[in-house]
Amino acid sequence: MGLVETFQRKAAKLGLFPKLIRLLPIFSLITTIISIILLLILPLDGQYRRTYISENALMPSQAYSYFRESEWNILRGYRTQLQSFSNNSNFEDISNQFAQKITTSEERFRTIESWLNEFGVKTSIYRNNATGDTLYGILHAPRGDGTEAMALCVPWKNSNGNLNIGGTALGIALTRYFSRWPIWSKNIVIVFSENPKQALRAWVEAYHTSLDLTGGSIEAAIVLDYPSVNDFFDYTEIHYNGLNGELPNLDLVNIAVSITQHEGMKVSLHNLLKDEVDENNYWSRLKLILLGIKDSTLAGVRKVHGNEAFSGWRIQSITLKACGDSGNIDITTFGRITEAMFRSVNNLLEKFHQSFFFYILLTPKNFVSISSYLPSAVLLSIAYALASINSILNTNISFNSYPSCSIIAGIVWLICIIGTFIIGHVMLYATSTFSFVLLLIGNITIVMSPLVFSKFTYIKEPIIQRTKALGFLFFSLSLTSLLMLNFSFSFVLGLLAFPMTLVQIVSIHDKTSMSKIQIKNMLFLLVSNPFISILIFTTIFESENFKGLEVFPALISAWKDLNCWSWFVLCVSWWPTWLLTVFSTMTTIPIPIVTNDSEDIEIKKDK
């Protein structure tokens, strides 16, 4: 205690605390820079770990895989018949006989259902007028009690909108193959949905709520994506990002990588090209980290691969995608990956729990856990907390002055929250391009409003300061709450919104620099607006997936179809904070100050 008291006296004598308070804006900026640096050092040697299988029962590639060339002709037969369903002139080898007889999804389902029934699979069709019908079947385990299951999902169209003919044929051939093995202790659920987004998500929800035919609790799900009609492909790509930051247990990803490489194939993550897969240096690892953060931030908003449909149900899921059509890897090898993964999951006596649920992959064989990357997001939230403290302390106003101003600031904050929530909800039903153009024009107009209102509107400084402080504190708490669930989204939001903290309060006393400050404020507010910032971000980094304003309908579709939180996080967290920051740029008038020496009121003098 004596040491603390000595330090306090020295600090008071040197005026250390007022100096530190004046440096709060710089501390906020430094904290953000350190946050970025902490992320950039993760790819350095010694900062990451090599992946490993935590659950010994999985034993990937320990058993011999029998799905080989003997199944090739059977698979080709199914594929030839499935090509007729496409009704697409691009396929030169379509059989005219089947093309004339089978043209609708109902007939396609009937044909596939008849094949599944031949294997002893109990089938049913989930009817949904909004998303499309889904055919599914249950292959009951000979050695199981019917309480646990594994899912094999094959959407008719993949994330790119291409017909998943190779994947569908492989799914049927694998089901036939699985039906002949007596080793299964978990039921196998086979799902043929129209698409990997709305249709598959609707089926997953119905499976847990309303379907009569079920096979027990689904432990893991594998989605097959083989759009080519060729027998050969180049390499395998694994998609694992779920909705709202949810990731599958790392053990499931590890066995997928291990089995794929054991079969002699290269593994790609986050759309890396084949030539970049084998690179393992600082820049390649950094690129994969940044791609992973981007893909996790936009999960459910950009292309949905199918594994996202199982998020929220404690089902570990990944998507296996065959890339290229000119390699030397045959389609039965792709089937052996699925076979080996099902046999590994079949060995589990309990749910996945041994390995990590929060991680970032640097390469298919290297990762960093949550304890390594979480400080980056924590420091970003601290930066906004420092900005909030700065808005209160860096002023000549006593904190206890004008208690009514705190009430007014709270009311303004509450109005912003309610208003942005209502507008965000209305936008769910007004999804035309015109409505989003109006939204952007409205936000740009709000940025310009301080220039107009400053001519005749004056707001007392305590209201300005406390409203701004409340906004930054609220955003800091929002990021803190979000970072544990969705680190990537929290980190990206914190970075994109950071220019808000650089906005200065305009004082009527300093008329010479008043216009310069207002112009800077307008620039900072423009680039930190949630909708403008998201538009710029996707235009730069996701130009292939989003053209123009397409990102906004995608955000709303992600909320309506997949229960992805991104849209409402923007509307009830970032947007109201931004509006409060705009409110703080209104010109302030000189106000009375309560000094600490007496209860007399002094008037702030012009400098």
Buried (B, 14 or more C-beta within 10 A) or exposed (E): EEEEEEEEEEBEEEEEEEEEBEBBBEBBBBBBEBBEEBBBEBBEEEBBBEBEBBBEBBBBBEEEBEBBEEBBEBBBEBBBBBBBBBBEEEBEEBEEEBBEEBEEBEEBBEBBBEBBEEBEBBBBBBEBEEBBBBBBBBBBBEEBEEEBBBBBBBBBBBBEEEBBBBBBBBBBBBBBBBBEEEEBBBBBBBBBBBBBBBBBBBBBBBBBEEEEEBBBBBBBBBBBBBBBBBBBBBBBBBBBBBBBBBBBBBBBBBBBBBBBBBBEBBBBBBBBEBEEBEEEEEEBBBBBBBBBBBBBBBBBBBBBBBBBBBBBBEBBBBBBBBBBBEBEBBBBBBBBBBBBBBBBBBBBEEBBEBBBBBBBBBBBBBBBBBEBBBBBBBBBBBBBBBBBBBBBBBBEBEBEBBEEBBEBBEEBBEEBBEBBBEBBEEBEEEEEEEBBEEBBEEBBEBBEBBBEBBEEEBBBBBBBBBBBBBBBBBBBBBBBEBBBEBBBBBBBBBBBBBBBBBBBBBBBEEEEEBEEBBEBBBBBBBBBBBBBBBBBBBEEBBEEBBEEBBBBBBBBBBBBBBBBBBBBBBBBBBBBBBBBBBBBBBBBEBBBBBEEEEEEEEEBEEE
